[in-house]
Amino acid sequence: MILKTEGIVLKAFDLRETSRIAVFFTKEYGKVSGVLKGIRKDHKKFGSSVDRFSVNDIVYYQYRNSDLHLISHCDLKAFFYPVRQDLKKSLAASYVLELVNLLVPPEEKNGDIYRLMIDFLSSLETAKDPGLLVHFFQIKVLSCSGFKPHLDTCLKCGRMITQQARFSLKEGGLVCLGCAPSDVTLEPISPAAVSSIIYAEKNDWPTCLRLKLDGSVKKELKYVLNNFLVFHLGRKIKSEKYLR
């Protein structure tokens, strides 16, 4: 079956002497892996060099009995030059690519995550605080992928939480201090950090970008969100260590 779609390059690597394998997160078909035969031998064969986090129009032959398909056409649509020219922005983009690649199963459509990635990369071009955009992306991609944390009430007693609480990485939500006075496995989290997560969950991307956070809340979000993702993915995100 021949399919055409738009996709963001999550990663790419060489295959033998002349070809490359690229992993795209596509608009219509989710995460798709494909071979671009001869791309390294004849650079004019494709309209793109499949650089990471570039957006491309692709045409591919979908094999029924394989997760690796044949890419016959690949034309560049967006390259995000300002992101590539700034180290912090480039590292932020790399983190998001790795996160999506780990979080999303192959060939499972998720239009919300695709639009979120486009919004993130577009905003990153002019962002003054790339780390803050990463936190917003983490919050929203968790919601889009079914890992949305439980933040309204205590997981143990069901009561509304309005003050200081702790966050359970294992259960994915808040536990009030009355239910977990001495549980060292729970992470402290302030009402301001909880409110920021809820705000990002409920609002669209442009509205999220108007939210201002102080340094202490950013530090909390980084610690809680990174550890929550690592716990549920079952592995560390390699590029996270470069985000400061």
TORDO-71683 format. One record per residue (C-alpha): x, y, z; residue number from 1. Coordinates in Angstrom, 2 decimals. Example, Ala and Ser with C-alpha at 12.3 -4.5 7.8 and 13.67 -1.06 7.14 Angstrom:
+---------+---------+---------+------+
!    east !   north !      up ! resi !
+---------+---------+---------+------+
!   12.30 !   -4.50 !    7.80 !    1 !
!   13.67 !   -1.06 !    7.14 !    2 !
+---------+---------+---------+------+
//
This chain:
+---------+---------+---------+------+
!    east !   north !      up ! resi !
+---------+---------+---------+------+
!    0.00 !    0.00 !    0.00 !    1 !
!    1.36 !    3.43 !   -0.96 !    2 !
!    0.75 !    6.16 !    1.64 !    3 !
!    1.45 !    9.90 !    1.68 !    4 !
!    1.73 !   12.03 !    4.80 !    5 !
!    3.58 !   14.79 !    6.60 !    6 !
!    6.12 !   13.81 !    9.25 !    7 !
!    8.69 !   15.08 !   11.73 !    8 !
!   12.05 !   13.28 !   11.75 !    9 !
!   12.61 !   11.78 !   15.21 !   10 !
!   15.94 !   10.18 !   14.33 !   11 !
!   17.93 !    8.95 !   11.35 !   12 !
!   21.00 !    6.79 !   10.89 !   13 !
!   23.07 !    5.34 !    8.06 !   14 !
!   22.37 !    1.95 !    6.51 !   15 !
!   25.25 !    0.33 !    4.67 !   16 !
!   27.10 !    2.65 !    2.29 !   17 !
!   24.35 !    4.42 !    0.37 !   18 !
!   21.09 !    4.44 !    2.34 !   19 !
!   19.58 !    5.79 !    5.55 !   20 !
!   16.87 !    4.70 !    7.96 !   21 !
!   14.65 !    7.45 !    9.33 !   22 !
!   11.97 !    7.39 !   12.01 !   23 !
!    9.16 !    9.88 !   11.39 !   24 !
!    6.30 !   10.90 !   13.63 !   25 !
!    3.62 !   11.43 !   11.02 !   26 !
!    0.40 !   13.39 !   10.99 !   27 !
!   -1.87 !   10.58 !    9.78 !   28 !
!   -0.12 !    7.33 !   10.70 !   29 !
!    1.86 !    7.92 !   13.88 !   30 !
!    5.46 !    6.74 !   14.22 !   31 !
!    6.74 !    5.30 !   10.96 !   32 !
!   10.20 !    3.88 !   10.19 !   33 !
!   11.48 !    3.68 !    6.65 !   34 !
!   14.49 !    3.17 !    4.42 !   35 !
!   15.59 !    5.89 !    2.00 !   36 !
!   17.58 !    3.86 !   -0.51 !   37 !
!   20.48 !    5.61 !   -2.23 !   38 !
!   20.07 !    8.93 !   -0.38 !   39 !
!   23.76 !    9.10 !    0.56 !   40 !
!   24.96 !    8.23 !   -2.94 !   41 !
!   22.68 !   10.60 !   -4.83 !   42 !
!   21.76 !   13.65 !   -2.73 !   43 !
!   19.39 !   14.92 !   -5.42 !   44 !
!   17.28 !   11.77 !   -5.26 !   45 !
!   15.27 !   13.18 !   -2.33 !   46 !
!   14.25 !   16.74 !   -1.54 !   47 !
!   15.43 !   16.38 !    2.05 !   48 !
!   18.46 !   15.11 !    3.95 !   49 !
!   16.11 !   13.90 !    6.75 !   50 !
!   17.69 !   16.03 !    9.46 !   51 !
!   16.28 !   15.55 !   12.95 !   52 !
!   13.21 !   17.65 !   13.82 !   53 !
!   12.71 !   18.75 !   10.23 !   54 !
!    9.18 !   18.48 !    8.80 !   55 !
!    8.84 !   16.57 !    5.54 !   56 !
!    6.24 !   15.40 !    3.06 !   57 !
!    6.84 !   11.70 !    2.56 !   58 !
!    5.50 !    8.95 !    0.32 !   59 !
!    6.18 !    5.39 !    1.40 !   60 !
!    5.34 !    1.83 !    0.53 !   61 !
!    3.86 !    0.16 !    3.61 !   62 !
!    4.95 !   -3.44 !    4.04 !   63 !
!    2.36 !   -5.58 !    5.80 !   64 !
!    4.78 !   -7.91 !    7.55 !   65 !
!    7.43 !   -5.42 !    8.62 !   66 !
!    7.76 !   -2.29 !   10.75 !   67 !
!   10.37 !   -0.96 !    8.30 !   68 !
!    8.90 !    0.51 !    5.13 !   69 !
!   10.30 !    1.91 !    1.89 !   70 !
!   10.38 !    5.71 !    1.55 !   71 !
!   10.11 !    6.64 !   -2.12 !   72 !
!    9.76 !   10.43 !   -1.77 !   73 !
!   10.79 !   12.84 !    0.98 !   74 !
!   10.54 !   16.60 !    0.49 !   75 !
!   11.53 !   19.19 !    3.11 !   76 !
!    8.77 !   21.50 !    4.42 !   77 !
!   10.29 !   23.12 !    7.54 !   78 !
!   13.85 !   23.12 !    8.91 !   79 !
!   13.71 !   25.40 !   12.00 !   80 !
!   17.04 !   27.15 !   11.38 !   81 !
!   16.94 !   29.33 !   14.55 !   82 !
!   16.61 !   26.19 !   16.70 !   83 !
!   19.63 !   24.57 !   15.07 !   84 !
!   21.74 !   27.70 !   15.55 !   85 !
!   21.16 !   27.81 !   19.33 !   86 !
!   22.60 !   25.03 !   21.51 !   87 !
!   19.97 !   25.24 !   24.27 !   88 !
!   17.13 !   25.22 !   21.78 !   89 !
!   18.67 !   22.34 !   19.85 !   90 !
!   19.03 !   20.30 !   23.05 !   91 !
!   15.41 !   21.06 !   23.99 !   92 !
!   14.26 !   19.83 !   20.58 !   93 !
!   16.40 !   16.69 !   20.94 !   94 !
!   14.79 !   15.94 !   24.30 !   95 !
!   11.28 !   16.22 !   22.86 !   96 !
!   12.16 !   13.95 !   19.93 !   97 !
!   13.56 !   11.29 !   22.25 !   98 !
!   10.58 !   11.57 !   24.60 !   99 !
!    8.03 !   11.11 !   21.80 !  100 !
!   10.00 !    8.24 !   20.31 !  101 !
!    9.94 !    6.42 !   23.67 !  102 !
!    6.39 !    7.34 !   24.64 !  103 !
!    4.49 !    6.62 !   21.43 !  104 !
!    4.08 !    3.06 !   20.04 !  105 !
!    4.76 !    2.45 !   16.31 !  106 !
!    2.07 !    3.29 !   13.75 !  107 !
!   -0.52 !    4.54 !   16.21 !  108 !
!   -2.04 !    7.82 !   15.06 !  109 !
!   -2.09 !   10.69 !   17.55 !  110 !
!   -2.95 !   13.98 !   15.91 !  111 !
!   -2.86 !   15.85 !   19.21 !  112 !
!    0.78 !   14.94 !   19.82 !  113 !
!    1.68 !   15.80 !   16.23 !  114 !
!    0.14 !   19.27 !   16.53 !  115 !
!    1.81 !   19.69 !   19.91 !  116 !
!    5.23 !   18.93 !   18.39 !  117 !
!    4.68 !   21.44 !   15.59 !  118 !
!    3.59 !   24.09 !   18.12 !  119 !
!    6.62 !   23.35 !   20.30 !  120 !
!    9.17 !   23.54 !   17.47 !  121 !
!    7.61 !   26.70 !   16.03 !  122 !
!    7.60 !   28.43 !   19.42 !  123 !
!   11.14 !   27.27 !   20.14 !  124 !
!   12.46 !   29.37 !   17.27 !  125 !
!   11.82 !   32.59 !   19.21 !  126 !
!   11.73 !   31.26 !   22.80 !  127 !
!   13.71 !   33.03 !   25.52 !  128 !
!   13.33 !   30.11 !   27.95 !  129 !
!   13.54 !   26.76 !   26.09 !  130 !
!   13.37 !   24.84 !   29.38 !  131 !
!    9.95 !   26.28 !   30.17 !  132 !
!    8.64 !   25.14 !   26.79 !  133 !
!    9.94 !   21.65 !   27.55 !  134 !
!    7.94 !   21.57 !   30.80 !  135 !
!    4.76 !   22.66 !   29.01 !  136 !
!    5.39 !   19.99 !   26.38 !  137 !
!    5.92 !   17.31 !   29.05 !  138 !
!    2.65 !   18.21 !   30.76 !  139 !
!    0.60 !   18.26 !   27.58 !  140 !
!    2.15 !   15.14 !   26.00 !  141 !
!    1.35 !   13.19 !   29.18 !  142 !
!   -2.30 !   14.17 !   28.78 !  143 !
!   -2.29 !   13.30 !   25.07 !  144 !
!   -0.78 !    9.87 !   25.66 !  145 !
!   -2.99 !    8.77 !   28.56 !  146 !
!   -0.51 !    9.34 !   31.40 !  147 !
!   -2.19 !   12.45 !   32.79 !  148 !
!   -1.38 !   12.75 !   36.52 !  149 !
!   -4.19 !   12.84 !   39.08 !  150 !
!   -4.01 !   16.28 !   40.71 !  151 !
!   -7.49 !   17.22 !   41.93 !  152 !
!   -7.85 !   14.99 !   44.98 !  153 !
!   -5.77 !   12.77 !   47.23 !  154 !
!   -5.22 !    9.29 !   45.80 !  155 !
!   -5.60 !    7.76 !   49.26 !  156 !
!   -8.57 !    9.51 !   50.91 !  157 !
!  -10.20 !   11.27 !   47.96 !  158 !
!  -10.27 !   14.69 !   49.60 !  159 !
!   -9.62 !   17.89 !   47.70 !  160 !
!   -6.03 !   19.12 !   48.00 !  161 !
!   -5.58 !   22.86 !   48.42 !  162 !
!   -2.29 !   23.02 !   50.31 !  163 !
!    1.12 !   21.33 !   50.33 !  164 !
!    1.06 !   17.73 !   49.11 !  165 !
!    3.29 !   14.94 !   47.88 !  166 !
!    3.45 !   13.36 !   44.45 !  167 !
!    3.41 !    9.60 !   43.90 !  168 !
!    5.50 !    8.59 !   40.90 !  169 !
!    4.14 !    5.05 !   41.05 !  170 !
!    0.44 !    5.97 !   41.17 !  171 !
!    0.74 !    9.15 !   39.16 !  172 !
!   -0.94 !   11.67 !   41.43 !  173 !
!   -1.14 !   13.63 !   44.66 !  174 !
!   -1.23 !   12.33 !   48.21 !  175 !
!   -2.17 !   14.72 !   51.01 !  176 !
!    0.19 !   15.14 !   53.96 !  177 !
!   -2.32 !   13.49 !   56.26 !  178 !
!   -2.15 !   10.24 !   54.28 !  179 !
!    1.61 !   10.21 !   53.78 !  180 !
!    3.33 !   11.90 !   56.71 !  181 !
!    6.48 !    9.75 !   56.58 !  182 !
!    6.50 !    8.07 !   53.15 !  183 !
!    9.94 !    8.94 !   51.75 !  184 !
!    9.04 !    7.53 !   48.31 !  185 !
!    6.69 !   10.46 !   47.65 !  186 !
!    8.03 !   13.69 !   46.15 !  187 !
!    7.14 !   17.06 !   47.77 !  188 !
!    5.26 !   19.42 !   45.46 !  189 !
!    3.91 !   22.90 !   46.15 !  190 !
!    0.42 !   24.24 !   45.35 !  191 !
!    2.02 !   26.63 !   42.84 !  192 !
!    3.61 !   23.76 !   40.91 !  193 !
!    0.34 !   21.78 !   40.95 !  194 !
!   -1.59 !   24.83 !   39.71 !  195 !
!    0.92 !   25.31 !   36.89 !  196 !
!    0.48 !   21.72 !   35.71 !  197 !
!   -3.32 !   21.99 !   35.79 !  198 !
!   -3.18 !   25.32 !   33.92 !  199 !
!   -1.01 !   23.80 !   31.17 !  200 !
!   -3.31 !   20.77 !   30.89 !  201 !
!   -6.47 !   22.83 !   30.49 !  202 !
!   -5.27 !   25.58 !   28.15 !  203 !
!   -4.12 !   25.59 !   24.54 !  204 !
!   -0.47 !   26.07 !   23.60 !  205 !
!   -0.52 !   29.85 !   22.95 !  206 !
!   -2.21 !   30.43 !   26.31 !  207 !
!    0.37 !   28.27 !   28.09 !  208 !
!    3.15 !   30.45 !   26.72 !  209 !
!    1.73 !   33.45 !   28.57 !  210 !
!    2.17 !   31.75 !   31.94 !  211 !
!    5.12 !   33.10 !   33.95 !  212 !
!    6.81 !   30.84 !   36.51 !  213 !
!    9.42 !   31.70 !   39.11 !  214 !
!   12.64 !   29.75 !   39.52 !  215 !
!   11.49 !   27.57 !   42.39 !  216 !
!    8.40 !   26.35 !   40.52 !  217 !
!   10.47 !   25.59 !   37.40 !  218 !
!   12.86 !   23.57 !   39.57 !  219 !
!    9.96 !   21.59 !   41.05 !  220 !
!    8.41 !   20.91 !   37.65 !  221 !
!   11.72 !   19.74 !   36.24 !  222 !
!   12.28 !   17.31 !   39.12 !  223 !
!    8.75 !   15.91 !   39.34 !  224 !
!    7.99 !   15.69 !   35.61 !  225 !
!   11.36 !   14.20 !   34.65 !  226 !
!   11.18 !   11.55 !   37.39 !  227 !
!    7.53 !   10.76 !   36.62 !  228 !
!    8.36 !   10.17 !   32.97 !  229 !
!   11.41 !    8.04 !   33.78 !  230 !
!    9.35 !    5.92 !   36.18 !  231 !
!    6.60 !    5.17 !   33.66 !  232 !
!    8.91 !    4.73 !   30.68 !  233 !
!   11.10 !    2.37 !   32.68 !  234 !
!   14.26 !    4.06 !   31.44 !  235 !
!   16.06 !    7.38 !   31.52 !  236 !
!   15.77 !    9.87 !   28.69 !  237 !
!   19.40 !   10.31 !   27.65 !  238 !
!   19.12 !   13.89 !   26.43 !  239 !
!   17.54 !   15.04 !   29.72 !  240 !
!   20.97 !   15.32 !   31.36 !  241 !
!   21.92 !   18.09 !   28.93 !  242 !
!   18.93 !   20.28 !   29.88 !  243 !
!   19.90 !   22.87 !   32.48 !  244 !
+---------+---------+---------+------+
//
